Amino acid sequence: MAGSVPGGGRPLIITEDPLLLDDLLRLCAAAGAEPHVHHAVPEPGGAAAAGGETGSTGWESAPLVLVGDDAARRVRGAPRRAGVFLVGRDLDDPHVWQRAVEIGAEEVLRLPDAESRLVDRLADVVEGAGRPALAVGVIGGSGGAGASTLACALAVRAARAGERTILIDGDPLGGGMDVLLGGESAEGLRWPDFAASRGRVGAGALEESLPELHDLRVLSWDRGDRVVVPPAAIRSVVAAARRRGGVVVVDLPRRVDEAVAEVLAQLDLVLMVVPGELRSVAAAGRVAAGVRMVARDVRVVVRGRCPGGLDPESVAGLLGAPLAGEVPVEVGLPGRVAEGEPPGTQRRGALARFCDGFWQRALGSAQGVPA
């Protein structure tokens, strides 16, 4: 049975086809990867065909192995492992799948059609991509529900717990999450700077380019004229934010358009904040219907006390979604935020206690977000 792909190191290319090798070296360069090149499965501890290094060039130790179609027969007896790809350019070869099975290839990549796919995999090797970040969206079930406040507090508490944290402002018509964090003048890129992004966005480069506020990175909108960021660019940016692990929190608008759908599709969980009153529950039902068309997991957070016998479980039941918890109204929070103190910084406050409990449950589950 194939094992997991080893982490770190340089990809291994096995081929004697000079044209294919040129293509693969070009794609490695595009991904920032420096490969080892062999004509057959390297002997344990043997020298690389290019560069003369030893040790980390082996079949089993390389994080990714690209086997040229010309070399498939020469690697047929190699130990089975994950991360092996059979690469060729003959789109009409009916026997390529048989050769892929014989060498235990994870996938057949035919150039030039699969070039972008291959660059993505090579870039993962360069970035040391492992388990993606736990991505949580927060959306208001009605106007003024406090979704942005909860999103900010979740990010602040995750960062204070030592998690790599990125807070993403998904609402171009909102006031800006950097403002809520007291960092509207902080240096770094905002959403309009990514409007022209095409293809893969580097995870490390993204993180380093964003403003760092309260031990977390934040991607917000600016205060200039509204710039439309294409859905494809939004998809690439959110994917990059997730790629290096930790936690990603997204403050979502209440409408679901094509761009928001791209974000929802990458989230592990959406928390819908609903004030405990019947009118807000009715509005939240319409929002939930749109979110459920894309999101995998939607749960309800009830904010404030529910009058008239409408308890949190009843609110969640009316919306047909699991209850994630109740957040009491925190006395003095608006004043502290106005003075520049972000939500969630009061460790013993109701908001911080809710967020800490949520992350303990969510991050403590090896399989993802617990029910």
Secondary structure, 3 states (H helix, E strand, C coil): CCCCCCCCCCCEEECCCHHHHHHHHHHHHHHCCCCEEECCCCCCCCCCCCCCCCCCCCCCCCCCEEEEHHHHHHHCCCCCCCCEEEEECCCCCCCHHHHHHHHCCCEEEECCCCHHHHHHHHHHHHHCCCCCCEEEEEEECCCCCCHHHHHHHHHHHHHHCCCCEEEEECCCCCCCHHHHCCCCCCCCCCHHHHCCCCCCCCHHHHHHHCCEECCEEEECCCCCCCCCCCHHHHHHHHHHHHHCCCEEEEEECCCCCHHHHHHHCCCCEEEEEEECCHHHHHHHHHHHHHHHCCCCCEEEEEECCCCCCCCHHHHHHHHCCCEEEEECCCCCHHHHHHCCCCCCCCCCCHHHHHHHHHHHHHHCCCCCCCC
